[in-house]
Amino acid sequence: MVLNRTGPLGGDGGRAAESGSSESDSQGNVRERKTSTEGKADGTFAFAVKTFMGGRADGSRAFPHKHGDNNILRALGERVTKKNIQHLLRDAQLRKFDDDVERMENCEKTLNNNLLTQADGEKLKFGRLDTAWDHRLQYAAKMYKRGQIATWNWRKGHYVLCEGILHEFTDSSLIAPLLGAWPVLGATLRQSVVSKTIFDRGMEDKPFKYCFELTVHEFFVSDSILATIEFACDSAEELSRWMMAIESASLAVSKDFKQTHDREAQTGVASPLPCAPEKCETACDKDAPPRMARVPKAITSQPLARSPDAAPAIERVAGPRTASLPPPDDLADEVMLRIVMQEMTDTEVNALAWKYLGYHFQEATGTWDTSAVFPNWRQKFPQPPDLVGVTRKYEREIDEPVLRAVQSLQQSVAKEHKNNLRAFLKPLGWNGYKMDGLTPNMTRRAQVANWLLYYREALHGVPVEELRRRREVRAAEEAARKAAGEVMAPTGTAAQSVI
């Protein structure tokens, strides 16, 4: 009976029944039976071939064996070549950065030499500015400049741009003395609108419509307030010529140098250049990080929102702490923040500065005791001076004493403590003033607060004898560096100390 059921099927029929495309149930109904190779790893040859060819019916997976040997070698060669190119590009960036630093240092040295008293004991004259007469002149014309921390008056002058430095002379005559100079390498420009017109005595009341702000690069001036200067021209054409000339001169260093003068931050760590997907489907690492993007900085003096991939901002570092006593409560960072945010009155700011300069008011006699005032400061100011301008009147006769006092205070801050204000207040959310709406009172508040931080970190509790010893050591070091040919900073020297 068994043979009668299987015999008619033959040998091929037995194998078909075994693999089974259909079968009958107990009632004789026929139903389809799925193949065992579909969706299961049963080890059959068909499943092995399907897996070898990519594992999916749509062929979305591609194994190296699907490419010819030549294609694989070509893709690997392209990747190696692009890595080599990337290294060459990075080396070129480093060389360019070093060249930019050298160019900036040479510009700073030339600038300081021009500002120093010349061999004849006078200021540099226009006729002796060699770079203006040997085919290195970039542009020269009349302009107006607004004061920075004085009365903010406008001053007319003859300006000469050459070798990356903007020089200000009284007029265009050969004997005109140099009034000021600013490096424009890496500088940024922003066209501005004058909010108020105040002029030096003897000038007509002439409003300016064509103004721009020049912000010197942080390499030269770390304080963004003092680094920004406002100029005005007589016409739109003259404004366009000046801005084009200064912008062209500023690009003597790379645009990336405007973002940072940190060597590693500028060059970054770049990943290999991306390959075309259709040409290199297997050799490239799909999960490799993208190249670091470089976002050029716009021509503006205002701080910009930085891309996450952009070079980091230059970090402000506070000076070393050499004070003998812990910081007093009324010199805490929060108090300094109240000063710059104008939450303290002018009288309170003056009183706090007078206290730590050494002035003490004697109520019995109604006079000021100056016995504890720092020696150099007492010699200049036997009575406590107004440091912020409580009258808020900026005529020269009224504001001149305030200007001289706050300038002396700022100049006495040692160079390594110049960035104290930004360094200590940045964690509290203060990143400095913006030019829009900036007033002389705000600028002077920042200078007083910076000196108070300098006192807190370097002078508080130190005996006068020790401070004098430190000043003598510092003066000897400065003399040695000057004898070696180093150009000294114009402020923060031992001779300008309050001691």
Stockholm file with secondary structure:
# STOCKHOLM 1.0

chainA/1-499         MVLNRTGPLGGDGGRAAESGSSESDSQGNVRERKTSTEGKADGTFAFAVKTFMGGRADGSRAFPHKHGDNNILRALGERVTKKNIQHLLRDAQLRKFDDDVERMENCEKTLNNNLLTQADGEKLKFGRLDTAWDHRLQYAAKMYKRGQIATWNWRKGHYVLCEGILHEFTDSSLIAPLLGAWPVLGATLRQSVVSKTIFDRGMEDKPFKYCFELTVHEFFVSDSILATIEFACDSAEELSRWMMAIESASLAVSKDFKQTHDREAQTGVASPLPCAPEKCETACDKDAPPRMARVPKAITSQPLARSPDAAPAIERVAGPRTASLPPPDDLADEVMLRIVMQEMTDTEVNALAWKYLGYHFQEATGTWDTSAVFPNWRQKFPQPPDLVGVTRKYEREIDEPVLRAVQSLQQSVAKEHKNNLRAFLKPLGWNGYKMDGLTPNMTRRAQVANWLLYYREALHGVPVEELRRRREVRAAEEAARKAAGEVMAPTGTAAQSVI
#=GR chainA/1-499 SS CHHHHHGGGHHHHHHHHHHCSEEECTTSCEEECCCTTSSSCCCCHHHHHHHHTTSSTTCCCCCGGGSCHHHHHHHHHHHHHHHHHHHHHHHHHHHHHHHHHHHHHHHHHHHHHHHSCCTTSSCCBGGGCGGGTTTCEEEEEEEEEECSSSSCCEEEEEEEEETTEEEEESSSSTTCBEEEEEECTTCEEEEECCSCCCBCTTCCCCCCCEEEEEECCTTTCCCTTTTEEEEEESSHHHHHHHHHHHHHHHTTSCGGGGTCCCHHHHHCCCCCCCCCTTTCSSSSCTTSCCCCCCCCCCSCSSCCCCCTTSCCCCCCCCCCCCCSSCCCGGGSHHHHHHHHTTCSCHHHHHHHHHHHHTCEEETTTTEEECTTSCHHHHHHCSSCCCSSCTTCCCCHHHHHHHHHHHHHHHHTSCGGGTTHHHHHHGGGTCCCCCSTTCCHHHHHHHHHHHHHHHIIIIITTCCHHHHHHHHHHHHHHHHHHHHTTCCCCSSSCGGGSCC
#=GC SS_cons         CHHHHHGGGHHHHHHHHHHCSEEECTTSCEEECCCTTSSSCCCCHHHHHHHHTTSSTTCCCCCGGGSCHHHHHHHHHHHHHHHHHHHHHHHHHHHHHHHHHHHHHHHHHHHHHHHSCCTTSSCCBGGGCGGGTTTCEEEEEEEEEECSSSSCCEEEEEEEEETTEEEEESSSSTTCBEEEEEECTTCEEEEECCSCCCBCTTCCCCCCCEEEEEECCTTTCCCTTTTEEEEEESSHHHHHHHHHHHHHHHTTSCGGGGTCCCHHHHHCCCCCCCCCTTTCSSSSCTTSCCCCCCCCCCSCSSCCCCCTTSCCCCCCCCCCCCCSSCCCGGGSHHHHHHHHTTCSCHHHHHHHHHHHHTCEEETTTTEEECTTSCHHHHHHCSSCCCSSCTTCCCCHHHHHHHHHHHHHHHHTSCGGGTTHHHHHHGGGTCCCCCSTTCCHHHHHHHHHHHHHHHIIIIITTCCHHHHHHHHHHHHHHHHHHHHTTCCCCSSSCGGGSCC
//
